[in-house]
Amino acid sequence: MSEPLVIIGNGMAAMRLVEELSARALGRYAIAVIGEEPRLAYNRVLLSSVLAREIGSNEIELKAATWWRERGVTLLYGHGATAIDPAIRRVRLANGATLPFTKLVLATGSRPIRLNVPGMDLPGVMTFRDLGDVAAIEAAAAGGARAVVIGGGLLGLEAAYGLAKAGARVSVVHLMERLMERQLDARAALMLKQAVEARGIAVHLNAETVAIRGRGRAEAVVLKDGQELAADLVIVAAGIRANADLARSADLTIDRGIVVDDHLRTSRPDIHAIGECAEHRGVCYGLVEPAYEQARVLAAHLAGEDAAYQGSVLATNLKVSGVNVFSAGDFLGSPGTEQIVFSDAGLATYKKLVIAEGRLTGAVLFGDTADGLWYLDLIRSGASIEAFRDDIVFGRALAERIQLPDRLHAEYVPVRRTTASAGPGVATTQIRELEDGLRQAC
Ligand SMILES: Cc1cc2nc3c(=O)[nH]c(=O)nc-3n(C[C@H](O)[C@H](O)[C@H](O)COP(=O)(O)OP(=O)(O)OC[C@H]3O[C@@H](n4cnc5c(N)ncnc54)[C@H](O)[C@@H]3O)c2cc1C
């Protein structure tokens, strides 16, 4: 017999959790997934490619409806959860139905930050987070519209590229002195700016937005220096905030996100959080790989295995066709580290590798990023690079001739397996209640 496990959010973390659970503990839980987006879970990372018309929106579904059915998962999409009552272990849905749980997982992702400036609520001011946003942006960008993207990070640049490809006249407004400052050093950021400008996108750095001006809808973005950039649409890509609304209703501990321990447990042991809504050791991750690692560890934990999540090494790839950028780990180089730099202006290639105590700790690549994942592997494994240090900047092909030690390919996430426990007692009544709740919700 199974016990009721409710997952709130049908995004990337939720899908991976179900996948991992079905491989480890199928049958142990009766799983219900509640998602407010009116569709099956999809690959959010590919939204930029959808906007750029490189793939269709129907091609990014993560799993077909049959996949969920075959695993006995009840999917309620198009249904938002509105509250959690931890005392009676029930989740309330927007339509008034309630679902019981013995275990609850919050996988509610993030919400885009809207700037606190006048005009943010004007029609024509949009965000870039889901398929609904993509449809709205596409409709507004048709016919050579003027678009201003606020934010020169990964998301802002991908939005700008997609808009430019769709025929819009695009400007990017960025508060900082360089693009993607959280992933790139000054040199790579300058090369990126040149590559973006070469695609017809204007870039304004050190540019603070103080208002969106318009009568009835957005007409211009007003900068602190007095400049006004005419706009038919404005995309705000100025960062994300963990979506912790529901956790608040359950009185869970929240800081920047829903605070979790190494077992992805919130301040209530029967409620877990994974993905972008979670804060682990003070960090809220905004990328999919940590969400997947957390899903794997949580599935192992829920299956009774001895598993702990210890944080993730971040790596970023920009998805702008023809502009290859990769960054991972300590890309700036903290005090006491050494750097190997390779640069070829003719090939528009730049590589910086950061080394500490004979190990690779960070990398920034512009142009030729083919070895990015290999460098990431080295950073994650913490293996010594001394044997091939002289050649490392030239990439894997050369270094492999010098015989890499096997441990470089070791898996990073430290999931330690022990014999699975028999699991908690049967929860027949709660299963029945879960089924009743689901019937009511449908
Ligand atoms: C345009 C774009 C490009 C990106 N590119 C990259 C990239 O190149 N590399 C990378 O690593 N990451 C990228 N990301 C980030 C990546 O998509 C996220 O890290 C990942 O989706 C996080 O998964 P998640 O499950 O935590 O959140 P999400 O995938 O956002 O899923 C959360 C889901 O929960 C639902 N939800 C929220 N509240 C409720 C509620 N109360 N009731 C029911 N459902 C609810 C939401 O509607 C949403 O569907 C990108 C993101 C965007 C938007």
The ligand as a Gaussian input file, in Angstrom:
#p B3LYP/6-31G(d) Opt

LIG

0 1
 C       13.808000      31.683000     -20.677000
 C       14.564000      30.827000     -19.702000
 C       15.784000      30.282000     -20.064000
 C       16.493000      29.510000     -19.168000
 N       17.691000      28.992000     -19.546000
 C       18.374000      28.208000     -18.687000
 C       19.615000      27.615000     -19.062000
 O       20.131000      27.832000     -20.150000
 N       20.228000      26.802000     -18.181000
 C       19.686000      26.536000     -16.953000
 O       20.271000      25.767000     -16.194000
 N       18.531000      27.085000     -16.559000
 C       17.860000      27.915000     -17.390000
 N       16.672000      28.470000     -17.003000
 C       16.196000      28.211000     -15.643000
 C       15.467000      26.863000     -15.547000
 O       14.387000      26.855000     -16.432000
 C       14.993000      26.676000     -14.112000
 O       16.135000      26.596000     -13.282000
 C       14.153000      25.418000     -13.911000
 O       12.992000      25.477000     -14.697000
 C       13.783000      25.291000     -12.428000
 O       12.875000      24.252000     -12.243000
 P       11.751000      24.344000     -11.093000
 O       10.964000      23.095000     -11.208000
 O       12.375000      24.706000      -9.814000
 O       10.841000      25.591000     -11.507000
 P        9.861000      25.720000     -12.756000
 O       10.342000      24.949000     -13.908000
 O        9.628000      27.170000     -12.904000
 O        8.511000      25.032000     -12.268000
 C        7.721000      25.557000     -11.233000
 C        6.269000      25.303000     -11.589000
 O        5.489000      25.473000     -10.408000
 C        4.270000      26.079000     -10.763000
 N        3.667000      26.691000      -9.571000
 C        4.117000      27.748000      -8.869000
 N        3.283000      28.013000      -7.830000
 C        2.295000      27.097000      -7.890000
 C        1.114000      26.862000      -7.103000
 N        0.820000      27.613000      -6.041000
 N        0.306000      25.835000      -7.451000
 C        0.596000      25.056000      -8.518000
 N        1.702000      25.245000      -9.306000
 C        2.524000      26.250000      -8.992000
 C        4.703000      27.098000     -11.813000
 O        3.592000      27.536000     -12.572000
 C        5.704000      26.284000     -12.610000
 O        5.090000      25.589000     -13.661000
 C       15.954000      29.265000     -17.868000
 C       14.729000      29.822000     -17.508000
 C       14.029000      30.604000     -18.410000
 C       12.712000      31.212000     -18.001000

